[in-house]
Amino acid sequence: MINPVEDQVVDLIRRAATRIPDDVIAALKNAHESEDNEIAKVTLDAIMRSVEISEEEGLPLCQDTGSITFYVQSERPSRSVKQLLFKATARATIEVPLRPNIVEPFTGENSGNNLGTLSPFIVWEPASNPGSVQLTVLLKGAGSDNQTALAMLNPTDGIEAVERFVLNRVVEAGGKPCPPTIVGVGIGGSSDVATFLSKKALLRPVGSRNPSAAAANLERRLLDGINSSGIGPMGLGGRWTSLWVNVEYAHRHTASLPAAVSMACWAMRRATTVISESDLSRTEISTGEEV
């Protein structure tokens, strides 16, 4: 029996894999138009052409289709939604197709369908619109994910220490995360909270600013500092090392200042869809059981 909700999630994954969001496309076009380094301009030409071909042909933007994280806003975690996401992931691996990237850590055995323990990874959040489930999928390749870093800083060193840490980490990463990147920064909370926030920050659109004036000012300073590094597109030099910086924060312990940085390559693969609870309840996999 055809499951339209499962089809909707497969299409969501396909969209993320084959078409980057409009805000990122606009930022890449702006970078291309304003870049005055010839090598960087040629590199951005190639990136833009790759974006066009992927969309026209329905092909993944990168051979590394990444690991999959779903951010789910729902009234409660449910087994039916979890089953839906796992089934759609296995189908998308074949139909898009996605490269099977997920292996068992001790043996290296590949599942062949991108499923495994905590894969895809699901983040549950309270529903912003009761009566519906909002799904955001993030496909993140290892080249950028391997550059993630956490620092447990001295609180007395203040936000200036966070700024130095992020700038140093981006410069150290160089061309490995396939710039121009989008940089997510998480500040505060505990070590796991800061790292979580740095990755979640990548979901915010390019061009947005944190509502906090202090966080927004840090975003501006970091973007300027990163782009003054001269790393440039794909690490070949130029003006645009990063397209945007998003900062998220949580209140911290008085004796701790965690800071984390995550980077997404220019192929920023995220997409969002909304499923009504009524449509979900009509599917065969809807059990009403909690996870």
Helices and strands as residue ranges (DSSP letters): H 4-18, H 22-34, H 38-57, E 67-74, H 79-95, E 121-126, E 132-140, H 142-145, E 149-153, G 155-157, H 158-173, E 181-188, H 191-200, G 201-203, H 213-227, G 233-235, E 242-250, E 257-264, E 269-276, H 277-281
